[in-house]
Amino acid sequence: MYHGLTHETIYAAVHTEAVFAAPDGSSKSGFGTSFGINNNGTLILVTNKHVVDLTFGPDGRKYVGYKLVHLVCQTRARNADGSPGDVKRFIVPMDHNTILFDSNIRNDVAVIFDAKTQNPDKPDDKGWDFCFDYCDVATEEELIADLQPFDLLAFPGYPTGHDPRGIRAIIRGGTVASDPRFDYSFDMEDRGDILLYEGFSFGGSSGSPVIAVAKVPPANVTPQPSHRFRRMVVVGVNAGHITAQQGQHAGLSYFVRSSVIRRIIDEHLKSIGAH
């Protein structure tokens, strides 16, 4: 089956540690996933808002006063033959970067545009070799026209079960469970621009890119406009899962739509007068 995914898709997911300073001077770390987007040579780093802001979410009150110091991002070098090479460790200091959020404060997305990073192991090696291109991020129009219920999704990341020895992500799958033309809510509240999918997302998967695999027209079927080819696209950022009784995973997870990533970037470019 052609699905458009390659080995490199796994390495586009970046192991991410967020280091916070507590009000008493101690430090606290949280772990998740992020991914890079290359926009004409500009590195854009994407993850969840709750990864970089401990006050976001139901337990936020107890973290008031915690300040993000830096991110530690571990990715891979690309060998000459295209295969993954050695681990690259990047520090993303907050005194040299600005985190951007969506105008809708409910959307669990954080973006660092033109990320300034430091490689403490090889200061001259600052290249992020495994990234998505900005054109790979689906627009709202593409989500509405090309994403359908039960479409196959993949999300690489660093939940329990990833390879800690090799620091390699694992890639899991799911299917679109809600109508992608409309925002989903798991209760009676407005939960932002999210979609539901059937799949098991756990801690560490926060911030993973959610990818809609490529679709090809069915074979031996009369061509119709509805039988559209769809390229592989990033359709969102993994954000959380639904719990059932006694706190068990319901087998349902949700992600923030990729159009939110684009909106954050577009509004930032507009604010700085860029085109």
N, C-alpha and C positions, 0 to 999 in steps of 0.2 A: 504494500500500500504506500502510495506517495503521500507524505504528510508535511514535507517542507522542513522538518526538524533535522538538525545535524548534531554531531558531537559538540560543536562550538556552542550550541544553545545552552548546554549545562554550564559552560564557563562564563556565560554572560551574567549569571547570578553571582553576586559578590558576598562573601561572608563578612558580616558587619557587626562590630562591637561599638556601642554607644557608651561613652564614659562621662559620667556626671559628677559634679562636685556638690556634696550635700551642705546644708547650712552650717553643720558642725565642723566642716572641714574634711570630713571623710569622703570617700569616693564610692560610687556604685556603677556597675556595668550592666547593660542589657544587650542581648544578642538577637540578631535577625538577619535579614537579607536586604540587599539593595541591588540596583543595576544601573549601568551607565548607558547614556544615549549620546551618540556623536552627531552634533549639528554643525556641519561644515567646519570641523576641527575644534569646535567648542564642546567640552565635556559637561554633560548634564547628569547629575546624580539623583536618582529617584528612590525613595523608600516610603515607609508609612510615617504619618505624623506622630503616632504613638511610640515609634522607635526613638524619635529625637526629642519628644516632649512628654515627660512622664505625667504631666498634669492632664493630658488628653485621655479621657476615658472615665469609667465609673469609679476607679480608685484614685483619681487624680488629686484629691484633696490632701492625701498623706504625703504627696511629693511636692507640695508647694515650696518653693525656695531652692529646688534642685536646678542646677544650671549645667547645660551640655557643654563640656570642655572640648571634646573632639570625637571623631569617628575613627575607628581602625578598620580599614577595608582590605581584605585579602582576596586577590584575584590571581591570574596566571599570566606569565609571559607567553607570547606566541613564537614557536620555533619557526625556522625558515620554511619548513614543509607544511606549516599551518597547524601542527599539533600543539597541544598545551605544554608549556615548559615549566620552569621553576615558579614557585609562589612569589608573587609580588605583594609587599605590604605597604599600604599607603596610609598616612595620617592626614585626616581632613580637619584642620584646626578651625574652631569657630571664630577665633579672632581675625581670621582671614577670609571667612566665607559668610554668606547670608542665606538663611533658610527661607524659602518662599512657600506660602500656603495658599490654598484656594480662598476666594471671596466667600464661599460657603464654608463656614467653620466646621460643619459636620463631616466634610470630606477628609478622610484619613490618608492624606497624601502630603509628602514633603519633597521639595525640589531644591537642589543647589545648582544654580545656573553658573556655568563657567567655573566649575569647582577647582579650587586651589589646593593641591595635594603635595605632600612631602613623602619621599621614599627614604626612610631612615637607613636602609641597607645599601642602596645604590642611589645616591642623591641625583645623579645625572639621568637616571632612568625613570622618567615620569609618564611614560605612555601606558594608557589603558588599552590593552590589545583586543579584548573581547567585549564589544559593545553592540547595542542595536543602533541602527540609523534612525534619525528622527522620522524619516518617511515610513519606517516600520511601525510607527505608533498610529493606531487607527483613529480616524476622525469620528466625530459624532455621526456624520452622514454614512460612513462606512459601517458603524455599529448598527445603525437602523436598517440599512439596505442589505448588508451581507452577513450579519450574525443572526442565527436562528436558534430556536429551542432545540436542545439535544446536540448542538454542535460540540465537537470534541475540543477540549482545552488541555493545555499542559502548563505546569508551573514548576520551574527549577528553584531550589532553595536549600536551606540548611536547617531543616527540622531534626528532631531526634531520628537517627537512622542514617544521617549523612555520614560521609567518610571523614572522621576527624583526623586520622593519620595522614591522609593525603590532602586534607582540606579540600574536598571535592563535594560539590552539591549533588543532590539526587533530583531527579525529575519525576513528578507524579502527574496523574491525569484526572480529568473529570469531564462533566458535560454541562452545558448551559441548562439551568433548571427553571429560570424565570423568563418572562417575555422581555427580550433585550431592547425592545422599543420603549420600555418604561422602567423607571427606577423602582427598586424593590425595597420593602421594609419588613423586618422580622417581627415587628410589633406595631402598635398603633402610632408610633412616632415617625417623624421624618428622619431617615437615616442617611440622607445625602444621595449622591449619584452612584448607587451600588447596584450590582446584579448578583443573583444567586446562582451557584453552581453546585452540582452533586460531586463531592470530592472531600477528601480528608486533609484539611489544613490544620497543622499543629504549631505550637510555639517554635520559633525559628524560621517559619515560613513567612512571617510578617515582612512585607516589602517585596515579596517575590514578584517577578513579572508574570502576568497571566497571558498566555499565548493561545490564540485560535489557530489551530493547525490548518494547513492548506486544504482546499476542497477542489476536486476536479469534477466535471460533468459526468453523470453516470454513463457507463458504456451500453451500447446497443439500445439506447433510448432516443426517441425523436427529439432533436434539440428544441428547447423552449427557453424563453427569456428567464424563467425562474431557475433554470439549471445553470447557474453562474459559477464560473471558476472564482475561487478566492485565494489570494496569496496568503502566506503565513503572516500574521500581524499580531502585535502586542495590543491586547484589548483592555488591559487594566493592571492594577496593583492589588495583589492579595492583601486582605485586611483583617479577616477573622473567620470564625465559624459559629454555627448555631449549636446551642446546647439543648439536650433533651432532659428528661427526668433524671434526678440525682447527679446532675452535672455531666452526664455522658455526652460524647460527641454525637450529634444527630446525623452525621454523614453529609451535612450540608455546610458549605462555606460561601463567603461572599468577597467580591472585589470591587474596588472603585474604578469606574469607567475611565478608559484611556483619554477620553475627551477632556477630563479634568486636568491631566498632565499637560495637554496642549493648551488649555485655557490659562493655566498658571504661567507657562512659558510665553504665550502670546501677550498676556497682560504685562509681563515683565519687560518684554521687548518694546512694547508700546510706551511703558513708563520711562525707558531710557532713550526713547526716540530712535530705536533701531528698526530696521526693516527685515 
